[in-house]
């Protein structure tokens, strides 16, 4: 009897091993619930969902194929399991940076995504640190990284389970599972500016840090996105002088001037721009004059346009700049004179047509800016 039981046990083990070997042969063979992946970048954060897509195939999904609440699946180590939020292997959620899910923090990483679906239009989204398990058969609540509760929504019929990133904004998106007539959404947000600045600091220590343009871009991004102005000033100073790649030019001096202006150092900012103007091309100086008009500094803009006309006498587009400058301060008669000169000097028909479109405005005493 003992020998019989030993033989029986041996045969069972061999059978299981053969089963395992057989099932592991070809992972490239088509599955009825085919694999899919969807990604979205928010700032410099990459979000990815990997899943398998079951079809409704005429079945009742919610409360049947996907039972409500937690359930004993009859296999594995879990006595109570959520839904695997897809088919086959774990549904996996990846994020390259820390994010918040429905207002709760989730560190950068890779997670097994599970859901508990309730009968009353609610669901709990679970992000498990165990992303390598097969389905939810080995789910362990102690491995949860985060749980959030969301409201489900009724939608038009969707045959194959689908994940998507919707409502994409500069700092956030909504990830949604859509299947049959139910949508399960969860909002994802990330601190784009701090993420980008952190990556800039790291990248400046690598090959991009050996290029002047990288330091200019870093300073400009920080300036325009609420970064530390002292840090931005250090970055732009490195671009201007003191490094083997440094070069003083109109562009980086302009950035430095704007940083100083934002720091409340107006006199220093003006001195830097006085230094920058002789280094600028006719187009760079023209663009600076337009920037001053946009800032409401009309008199300063006119002086810049006058300087450009003197420095680059008779060239395009100095008279167009003078037309804008005089128009900004309300001297439409002089502006009209320079606009007509600009029309004659325009290098192509497209620019001539654009200038001509402003003539009626000045003739009627309207600002062209």
Beta strands, then each sheet from edge to edge (+ up, - down):
strand 1: 34-42
strand 2: 45-53
strand 3: 91-95
strand 4: 99-101
strand 5: 104-106
strand 6: 109-117
strand 7: 122-128
strand 8: 144-166
strand 9: 172-189
sheet 1: 1+ 2- 3+ 6- 7+ 8- 9+ 4- 5+
end
